[in-house]
Amino acid sequence: MGLIYGKNPVIEAISSGKTINKIYVAKGSKDVYDIIKMAKDKRIVVVESDKQKLDKMIEHKNSQGIVASVTDYEYYTIQDILDYAKQKNEPPFVIILDKIEDPHNLGAIIRSAECMGVHGIIIQKRNACQITDTVEKVAAGATSFVRVARVTNITESIKMLKENGLWIYGLDMEGASNIYDTKFDGAIGIVVGNEGDGISRLVRENCDFMVKIPMTGKINSLNASVSTAISIYEVVRQKNKNYPFNG
């Protein structure tokens, strides 16, 4: 079993039809009444509790007066992601995370991916962050909608994606070209490396292109989730010329 806490993540979990075993709300909390009504309409059990107990359930993080007990996140497969893109009649757009360890980065990446229409995210089973309550909180409910596949080997997964027609772009500050001079078209996978070490050697060797985000400041690197969001945004901008930010 897992826990989701915070108003937005719980609302999204209810809306998406995620299996919720029970919802705990703080006694006297008036700003969760709408969520309680949503839960009762779905016949989800709601229990009142002291806010201190709720915060203790999630290791004294800020529960915002609401905690939901849910089934553990059910991971998808790479084929599920490709099938989803096909159902939408769109070329696949996938984010591949090479040993991302920080749950705040993973949560923020999932949130950006959901907002901008990425079809799925691939993470590694070992030596990398998994879907936790912290990830759920940072993602603000996006884990209820984004397909995340968990794989044993990132390199083999990239090979599978390439066999299915995807071009793979690795993000690196030493990339041969910057993302704004790179044409993103068709089926695309973007690889984002570990917060400290970047993309590992074997994964790098299996990328079709290495690209960078140009920077003019004194600090030459960006947070992994920020880099991912910028890259997703650029791909979407190029793919959809009708977006408002194209003027």
Order of alpha helices (4+ residues) and beta strands (2+ residues): beta-alpha-beta-alpha-beta-alpha-beta-alpha-beta-alpha-beta-alpha-beta-alpha-beta-beta-beta-alpha-beta-alpha
